[in-house]
Amino acid sequence: MNTPSKTPTEQTMAGQPQEPSWQPIGQEQTRAGWPQQPPTYTPPGGSPPDGFAYGQQPGYGQQAGQGYPPPAWTGQEQYGQGTAAHAVKPSGEKGFFGSLFDFSFNSFVTPKIIKVLYVLLTAWTVLWALIILRFGFHYGTAAGIFVLIVVEPIFILLTLGVYRVILEAFMVVFRIYEETKKIRERGES
């Protein structure tokens, strides 16, 4: 039996994939023939030592060898480990309780508790937001919904914003002190 060939629309409606109309006649383009990995490019000067940048050709008005040097890579650094973020505590710096009971005020406790303080202020703000919401629903459903949709988000965002700015101002003062202390120590030595 000879069945008529289906149009692309009929094939799609029947759940059959359409044949690509752009495929040249006589060439089979299947997934098996596709490369499994993208082609690689090796610059004319060879592979750079760090493997991240392509070799640079001299630009307009530059001679070969001029320009920025490649980044120095010692191989000891690891991704995500910076020197400032994971610095070891100096031997003279005290812990939380040592700073808390330091009556000469040579070490500060505020930078050590600033995160905990912000979490406590956030919980305090949410508690007050719930109290305000209860009063809103005490005066009626419409008032409660208005407080929930309009008043609460404004209250929470403004309150947390003010707390955050104040705590960041404290941290800026402490960081200024630390950097000034480092500069003074470098000048003395």
N, C-alpha and C positions, 0 to 999 in steps of 0.2 A: 504494500500500500504506500502510496506517495502522499506524505503530509506536507501541506504548504509550510514554508518557512515563516517563523513568527517575526513580527516587527520588534524593535528594541523595547517599545512600551509594553507589548504583550509578554516579552521575556521577563521584564521587571515585575509585572503584575503576577506572573506565575512563580516568582521567587528565583528565577534564573539570572545569573549575572549577564550584563550586556557585554558584547564583544567590543573592544575598543575600536572606534572608527578611525583613529589616527595612526594605527599600526600599519607600516608599509607592507605591501604584499610580499610574501616569501620570507619574511623575517620573523622568527619566533622569539618573542620577548617574554620569557617566563622568569619566575623568581629564582629558579635553579641557576640561571646564567648571571644573575646579579652578583656583584662583589659583596662578600660578607662584611668587609671593613671598608671604610672610606679610604680613598687614595691618600697617601702621605706625600708631603712636600719637603724636600731637602733643599735648603737654600744653597746658592752657588758657593758660598764660603764654608759649607759643611754645617754640621749640627752645632748649635751654640752650647757652651759648657753647662748652662743651667737648664736647657731644654724648654724654656718658656718663650723665647723671643726668636724671631727670624733674623738672619744676618742683615745688616743695614748697608746699603750702598751709599757711597758719598753723595751728599745732597748738593744743591747748587752752591757754588762758592766754597765747597769743602774739599779738602784733600783726603785721601785714604788715611785712616788711622786717627782722624780727628772726630770729635763728638763725645758723647757721654760714654763712659766705660760701662761694661756689663756689671750687673750687681754682684757683689762679693758673696759667695755662698760657701760657708765653712762646712756644711753638712751636719752641724751639731744642732741647729735650730729645728724645731718640730712645729707643725701646723697647729695654731691655736695656743702656743705657749710663748707669751711675750715676757720680756724681762720685767716690765713694770707691774703687770697683772699678777705674776706669780713670784714676786720678790720675797726673799726670805726675810723674816723679821730680824732686825738688827738685835745684837745681843743686849744692848742697853735699854731696849723698849720693853715696857711692862705689859702684862696682860690686862684683862678687864678688871679683875679684883685688885691687882697691883695699882692700876690707874685710879680706881675708885677710892682707895685708901692712901693715895699719895698726897700728903698734906703740904708738900712744897710746890705742888702744881707744875711739876716738870713734865709729866705725861698727862695726856688728855683722855677722858673717857667718852666724850661726845662722838668722835669719829667711829668708835667701836660699837656704839648702840644706835646709830642713826637709822639703820635699816629696821631694827626692831621697833624703834619709835614711830617710824612711818607706818608700819603694819598696825601698831596699836591705834594710831590716829585714824587710819582707814576703818578699822573696826568701830571706833567711837563714832565716826561719821555715819556709817551704815546703821548703827544703833539709833542715832538721832533721826535718821531718815525714816526708820520704821515707826518711831514715836510720832513724827509729823504725819506720816501716812495714816496712822490710827486716828489721830485727831481729824484728818480730812474725811475719813469714812464715818466718823462720829456725827458730822454735820450733814451727812446724806451721801447717797451713792454718786450723784453727779459731782459733788465736791471732792469725794475720794478719788474718782477717776481723773479729775482735773489735777489734783495734787500728784497722783501717780504719773501722769503723762507730762505735765509741765513743770510743777514745782520741784519734784524730787530730782530729776536729772540736773536741773540748774543748781540746786542746793549741793548735790554731791560733787559735781564738777568744779564749782566755785570753791567749795570748802577744801577739797583735796588739792586744788591748784594753789590755794593760799598756803596750805600746810607745806606743800612741796617746795614752793619758792622760799619760804622761811628756812626750811631744813637745808636747801641748797645754798642759801646765803651763809649759814653756819659752816657748811663744808668748804665753801670758797675761802672763808677766813682762815680755817685750819690749813688748807692747802697753801695759801699765801704764806703762812707761818712756816710750814715745812720747807717750801722752796727758798724762802729767805734764809732759813737756817742752813740749808745746803750751800747756798752761795757764800754765806759767811764762813762756813767750814772750809770751802775751797780756797777762799781768800787768805785764811790763816795758815794753811798748809803750803 
